[in-house]
Amino acid sequence: MVRVKTRWILARLEFEQNLGRTKRNDKGDGGALLERNQNQFPSRKEVFFALQDHHAQNFGIAGSAEAQEIQVRFCDPATRMVLIRIRRDSYPRVRATITLMTSIIRRRVVMSIVGVHGSVRTAKRATIEEVQRLYRQHFRQTIDVKQGNVAIAKRTRTECAVMEQTLAELHGIEF
């Protein structure tokens, strides 16, 4: 029996309205991680179908058959991170599809690849580290902006709970 070798792509989704935001032109609210329209963030299924459609458009019938093997294993609206599992031999074409992707469910989007991994263990570890890094960065900005504010403290507790839930979901995923 032949073993199927896979690649794991960790990607970040950036929507059009968030692309122009930098530290200088941000509202100064500490970069509210959880207030970026989570209800409009695409689900795993929507990301999968968008990848499948774009792959078929870019690579025709062969791309359509190859796109059936793409799996979206993790999709987090707070950090806008997506973990995708693909076959090793289709990696270059899927990477091109991710780079050329411009919309998901009729919303303009840019997908950037954060990392590519060859095993489940390294992909899971990198995803957890990236999620923790993003939350740590957000908490530092929140504390720097409004130190001692009770509303910020309550929001931070809520965000900590969301982060713990996200990390528990990541640890619980059976790849």
Stockholm file with secondary structure:
# STOCKHOLM 1.0

chainA/1-175         MVRVKTRWILARLEFEQNLGRTKRNDKGDGGALLERNQNQFPSRKEVFFALQDHHAQNFGIAGSAEAQEIQVRFCDPATRMVLIRIRRDSYPRVRATITLMTSIIRRRVVMSIVGVHGSVRTAKRATIEEVQRLYRQHFRQTIDVKQGNVAIAKRTRTECAVMEQTLAELHGIEF
#=GR chainA/1-175 SS CCCCCEEEEEEEEEEHHHHTCCTTTSCSSCCCTTCSCGGGSCCHHHHHHHHHHHHHHHHHHHHHHHHTTCEEEEEETTTTEEEEEEEGGGHHHHHHHHHHCCEETTEEEEEEEEEEESSHHHHHHHHHHHHHHHHHHHHHHHHHHSTTCHHHHHHHHHHHHHHHHHHHHHHHCCC
#=GC SS_cons         CCCCCEEEEEEEEEEHHHHTCCTTTSCSSCCCTTCSCGGGSCCHHHHHHHHHHHHHHHHHHHHHHHHTTCEEEEEETTTTEEEEEEEGGGHHHHHHHHHHCCEETTEEEEEEEEEEESSHHHHHHHHHHHHHHHHHHHHHHHHHHSTTCHHHHHHHHHHHHHHHHHHHHHHHCCC
//
